[in-house]
Amino acid sequence: MAENDCTACPELLMRLGAAAGGLRALAAFIESEMVEPTMHRSELLGVLAVRAANLADQAEGR
């Protein structure tokens, strides 16, 4: 990338920040489910998959 060619940087930084926040929230959710479960583990895997997919979409700008 050229020194002055940084038109995507603000958007990239925003996406990375949002994804990092989402990952922190996902980690907190997993930890809380480990301490005090609110759903069966088989249901938990589906919820985690959806949340992870949403984070990937967010990071890709969708």
TAPEUR-V755555 format. One record per residue. N is the residue number from 1. RES is the residue in one letter. SS is DSSP state (H for helix, E for strand, C for the rest). PHI is phi in whole degrees, -180 to 180 (999 if undefined). OMEGA is omega as a letter, one per 30 degrees, with the letter a starting at -180 (* if undefined). Layout:
BEGIN
n=N res=RES ss=SS phi=PHI omega=OMEGA
n=N res=RES ss=SS phi=PHI omega=OMEGA
END
This chain:
BEGIN
n=1 res=M ss=C phi=999 omega=l
n=2 res=A ss=C phi=-67 omega=a
n=3 res=E ss=C phi=-58 omega=a
n=4 res=N ss=C phi=-98 omega=a
n=5 res=D ss=C phi=-98 omega=a
n=6 res=C ss=C phi=-132 omega=a
n=7 res=T ss=C phi=-72 omega=a
n=8 res=A ss=C phi=-90 omega=a
n=9 res=C ss=H phi=-56 omega=l
n=10 res=P ss=H phi=-60 omega=l
n=11 res=E ss=H phi=-67 omega=l
n=12 res=L ss=H phi=-62 omega=l
n=13 res=L ss=H phi=-62 omega=l
n=14 res=M ss=H phi=-64 omega=l
n=15 res=R ss=H phi=-63 omega=l
n=16 res=L ss=H phi=-64 omega=l
n=17 res=G ss=H phi=-63 omega=l
n=18 res=A ss=H phi=-66 omega=l
n=19 res=A ss=H phi=-66 omega=l
n=20 res=A ss=H phi=-63 omega=l
n=21 res=G ss=H phi=-63 omega=l
n=22 res=G ss=H phi=-66 omega=l
n=23 res=L ss=H phi=-66 omega=l
n=24 res=R ss=H phi=-63 omega=l
n=25 res=A ss=H phi=-65 omega=l
n=26 res=L ss=H phi=-64 omega=l
n=27 res=A ss=H phi=-63 omega=l
n=28 res=A ss=H phi=-64 omega=l
n=29 res=F ss=H phi=-63 omega=l
n=30 res=I ss=H phi=-61 omega=a
n=31 res=E ss=H phi=-61 omega=l
n=32 res=S ss=H phi=-65 omega=l
n=33 res=E ss=H phi=-70 omega=l
n=34 res=M ss=H phi=-72 omega=a
n=35 res=V ss=H phi=-79 omega=a
n=36 res=E ss=C phi=-140 omega=a
n=37 res=P ss=C phi=-60 omega=l
n=38 res=T ss=C phi=-115 omega=l
n=39 res=M ss=C phi=-151 omega=l
n=40 res=H ss=C phi=-68 omega=a
n=41 res=R ss=H phi=-58 omega=l
n=42 res=S ss=H phi=-66 omega=l
n=43 res=E ss=H phi=-73 omega=a
n=44 res=L ss=H phi=-61 omega=a
n=45 res=L ss=H phi=-60 omega=l
n=46 res=G ss=H phi=-65 omega=l
n=47 res=V ss=H phi=-64 omega=l
n=48 res=L ss=H phi=-64 omega=l
n=49 res=A ss=H phi=-62 omega=l
n=50 res=V ss=H phi=-65 omega=a
n=51 res=R ss=H phi=-63 omega=l
n=52 res=A ss=H phi=-65 omega=l
n=53 res=A ss=H phi=-64 omega=l
n=54 res=N ss=H phi=-65 omega=l
n=55 res=L ss=H phi=-65 omega=l
n=56 res=A ss=H phi=-64 omega=l
n=57 res=D ss=H phi=-61 omega=a
n=58 res=Q ss=H phi=-63 omega=a
n=59 res=A ss=H phi=-65 omega=l
n=60 res=E ss=C phi=-85 omega=l
n=61 res=G ss=C phi=85 omega=l
n=62 res=R ss=C phi=-91 omega=*
END
